[in-house]
Amino acid sequence: MRYLFIGVLLLRGTVTSAVAQISVSIGIDVPQYPALARVPGHPVCYAPQVDSNFFFDDGMYWV
């Protein structure tokens, strides 16, 4: 009976430890809406003053 109890505790520990958390941070801090410039010959706009790749296309922002 003791071994069954220990086995259940070990199994419970492996099941609960299998749950993981994922966190993603891209680290782009834009304090205000940047001025966008159109890419020549394309319908895409970009923010030249931002130090990252910051694009606007078809109503969506891409970084």
N, C-alpha and C positions, 0 to 999 in steps of 0.2 A: 504494500500500500504506500509505503514511504517513497519507493522508486516511481510509482505512478504519479504521486504528487509533485516530485521533483521534475519528472518529465513534462507534466502539464505546465509548470512554471517556466521551464526552459522553452517550451514551444510558444507559450504566450509572450515571452521576451523576444523571440525571433520574429513573431508576427507584428508586434508593436514597433519593433525597431526597423521594420522594413518600410515604414511610412517615411517619406522624405519630403523636404521642402525645397523649392527651387525659387531663387530670387535673381532677377536680371536687372542690372542698372547700366545704362549706356553712358551716364556721366556727362550729359550735355546740358549746360545751364544757360538758358537764354532768358534774361530778365524781362525783356519786352519783345513785342513783335518786330522781327528784323525786316529791313527793307529788302525786297526781292528784286532780282534782275533776271530778265529773260535770257535763256541760253539761245544764241543765234541759230536759227534754222530748226528749232525744236519747240514743242509746246510746254517745256519744263522751265520753271524759275528756280533760282538758287539764291542764297544769302551770301554775298561775297565778304561781308564783314565778320561772319561767324567762323571760328577756327575749325569747325567740323564740316562734314558733308551734309548740308541742310537743304533739302529740295522740296518744291511744291509742284504737284502734278495732279490734274484731274480731281481737285478738291481734297487731296490728301497730302500730308507732310511726311517726308522721309528723311531719316538721319542715318 
